[in-house]
């Protein structure tokens, strides 16, 4: 995930990356979907994302 963010020129903190990975579901495709959701939010709003926004964006509960 960190490498993909770097390739796209997006800076994500370790905490944000950890929050995305914690919501890892059944397969890599779903994980990439969560990651892409965060990237799209950042690009659309032209700003970085903080922990509160990531919780709202991805939801509070862990996806299994």
N, C-alpha and C positions, 0 to 999 in steps of 0.2 A: 504494500500500500504506500509506503514511504517513497519508494522509487517511482511509482505511478504519479504521485503528487509532484515530485521533483520534475519529472518529464513534462508535466502540464504547467510547470511554473507556479504551483500552488504551495504555500507554506502552511503545513498543518502541524500543530504541536503534538508531542508524544501523547498527551492526555486525550486529544481529539482522536488520534489514531487508535488508541486503546479503547475508547468508547465505541468506535465503529467495529473493531474486532470483537469486543465483548458481545455485540449483537449478532455475531456470526451465526448463521442459520445452518442449513443442511448441506449447502454446497458453495463453491467458489462463485458461482454465478450470482447468487443472492448477496454474497458479501460485496461483490463488485457493484451490484445495484445500490446498496447502501452507500458505498463510497461515491458512486456517480451522483447520487442524490445530494450529497454534501457539496461536491464540486459544482454542480449546477446551481445550488443556492448561492454559493460564493461568487460565481461568475455573474449570475443574474443581478445580485445586489452589489456587486463590485466592492466587496469587503471581506475581511476575514470573519471567521465564525468563532464564537466563544462557547464555553461549556453549556450555558443555559440554552443557547440557540440549538446546539446539537441535540440536547435532550428533547427539545420541542420537535425538532425535525425528525429524529429517529424514534421518538417515543420513549417513555420512561422504562417500559418493560423489556426484558431480554427476550429476543426471538429465539425459539429453539428449533 
